[in-house]
C-alpha cells in the first residue's frame, strides 16, 4: 500500500493535526495530583513534533488517555502530558480545555506553537467514529498526520473518520518506522526468517500463527501456548496452562505447518507458581507439575535457529518471566536475537521488558510501540488507521 509521509507534506505556515499516542500511565502523587509514571510514549512522538515545528507548522496534538467512557474526567486529563512535553521540547505547550468547540478555536497555534487538545475520549463520539465529530476535528487543521501506531487498529474519529474531511493525510515518522519494519518482516523478509511466539494463550495468537506460518521459514513456540500444542501431539502437560478448546485447532496448525513449527523439547516445571519456587528440568511434564519456562535444550535449539536467521519477528515471552528464575528462557532468547545480527522486529510489552532485562535494547532493529496494533499487523489484518492513510 502507498501512503504519504509527513516528509512529503508542505508544512510551512500550515496547521498540522498530529494524532499522537499520549496514553501514558498516570498515578496520584502525595498532593493528590496526577503524575506521569512513564513518558516513553511522549518521547516516541518527539521527532515528528520537532519535524513539524522545524518545517514551519503550527502543531495541534491529539490523543486519548485511559477509558473515560465518553465523559470528562479530571483524572484522565492530558494536562500532565502537556507539562512533560513542554519540558522535553523546551518550549511552551498550550493545553486546550476540550478537543473541539469555540474554546479550542481561539487557541489554535500559529507557526512554531504547540497546542495539546484535551482527551479525545471525553467525547463518546470519538470511539463511535461519529462523522460530525470527525468533521469538527478536521476543521481545526490544514493537514493531518497520524503518528499513533498503537491506536491504528481502532477505527475511531481521530484515527480514521476525520481523514475523509482533511485535504491531506500522512504518516508521522514513528508510524512510518512501524510500517516499514512490520511491513518488511511480514511481506518481504530477508531469509531465513524466523518468528518466535510465546505468551499465555494460543487463542490470542491464532491469526498471527496462521499468517506468519505463510511467511516465515521457522516458527518457534514457547510460553504457555506451547502446552496446548504438546497436548495436541498427545504429550503429557501436567497442570500446565492448556486451552482445552483449542487442542483441535493446534492439531490443525501442526498438520499445516509441519517441520516449520518447533516446540520445546524440555521444560522448567514447578509444583506451585511463585518467584524462586523449587523447580525441575524435564523432557516430559510429570503429572501434577506446571510448565513455567522452556528448558536449556530448547534454549540451545532455538538459539541456534535464531543465530542463522536474517530476519526475526518476536512476540510474547517464553515463560512466566515476571517471576525469576522463570525468565531465563525469555532472556536467553533476547540475547540470541541481539547477537544474531538479523533484522529484528519485536512486538508486545512483555517482549520489550525481556529485551530490557537482557540489556540488549539497542541491538534490536525495531521495538513496536503498539501491542494490539502490532499483533493485528502480524496477523495480516489491515489496520483501519493505516488503510485510511492510503492515497486514493
Ligand atoms: P501474552 O500477553 O499473550 O504475550 O502473554 C504474556 C503472559 O504469558 C505473561 O504474563 C507470562 O507470564 C505468561 N506466560 C508465559 N509462559 C507461561 C506459562 N508457562 N504458564 C503461564 N503463563 C505463562
Boltz pocket constraint, residues with backbone or C-beta under 6 A from the ligand:
constraints:
  - pocket:
      binder: B
      contacts: [[A, 198], [A, 199], [A, 200], [A, 201], [A, 204], [A, 222], [A, 223], [A, 224], [A, 225], [A, 241], [A, 291], [A, 292], [A, 293], [A, 315], [A, 316], [A, 317], [A, 318], [A, 319], [A, 320], [A, 321], [A, 322], [A, 348], [A, 350]]
      max_distance: 6.0
